[in-house]
Amino acid sequence: MEGQGHSPRPPRRSLGQRDGQPYRMAAIQGRVVEVRADEDCRYMDPIAMKYTSAPFPVRSPGRVCFVIAVQRAAQRTLRFIHDPG
């Protein structure tokens, strides 16, 4: 499947997330336990709808979804006040 060639064996993935507050973040690290075909975006569409109110915009043959077993998770908020003005 397309995209799997970039995944080392054993496959590992990490994800980072930030919101509108630039001094707050969350991160997840884990290993891939399953690869699911997702050409019709049945996994991506619900996530895209939740955060953008629109279906996932890119559809292509060979699209996959990685199921990740979480090994580490962390969050951090730094004690700064965000004042872009």
MORA-V195165 format. One record per residue. N is the residue number from 1. RES is the residue in one letter. OMEGA is omega in degrees with one decimal (* if undefined). Layout:
[[N	RES	OMEGA] [N	RES	OMEGA]]
This chain:
[[1	M	180.0] [2	E	176.8] [3	G	-179.0] [4	Q	-178.9] [5	G	-179.3] [6	H	-175.8] [7	S	179.8] [8	P	176.5] [9	R	-8.6] [10	P	-175.2] [11	P	177.4] [12	R	178.9] [13	R	172.3] [14	S	-176.8] [15	L	175.3] [16	G	-178.4] [17	Q	173.1] [18	R	175.7] [19	D	-177.3] [20	G	179.0] [21	Q	-172.8] [22	P	-179.1] [23	Y	178.5] [24	R	179.8] [25	M	174.8] [26	A	179.6] [27	A	177.9] [28	I	174.4] [29	Q	179.7] [30	G	179.4] [31	R	-179.6] [32	V	179.5] [33	V	179.8] [34	E	174.5] [35	V	-178.3] [36	R	173.8] [37	A	-179.1] [38	D	-178.1] [39	E	179.7] [40	D	176.9] [41	C	-179.8] [42	R	175.9] [43	Y	-176.7] [44	M	-177.0] [45	D	179.5] [46	P	178.7] [47	I	179.1] [48	A	179.4] [49	M	-179.4] [50	K	-172.8] [51	Y	-177.4] [52	T	-177.0] [53	S	178.1] [54	A	176.7] [55	P	177.8] [56	F	-168.6] [57	P	-174.6] [58	V	177.9] [59	R	-179.2] [60	S	175.7] [61	P	178.9] [62	G	179.6] [63	R	-179.9] [64	V	176.4] [65	C	178.2] [66	F	173.0] [67	V	-172.5] [68	I	172.3] [69	A	-175.9] [70	V	176.3] [71	Q	176.9] [72	R	174.7] [73	A	-178.8] [74	A	173.0] [75	Q	-179.8] [76	R	172.2] [77	T	177.7] [78	L	-174.7] [79	R	175.1] [80	F	175.2] [81	I	-179.6] [82	H	179.4] [83	D	-176.6] [84	P	-177.0] [85	G	*]]
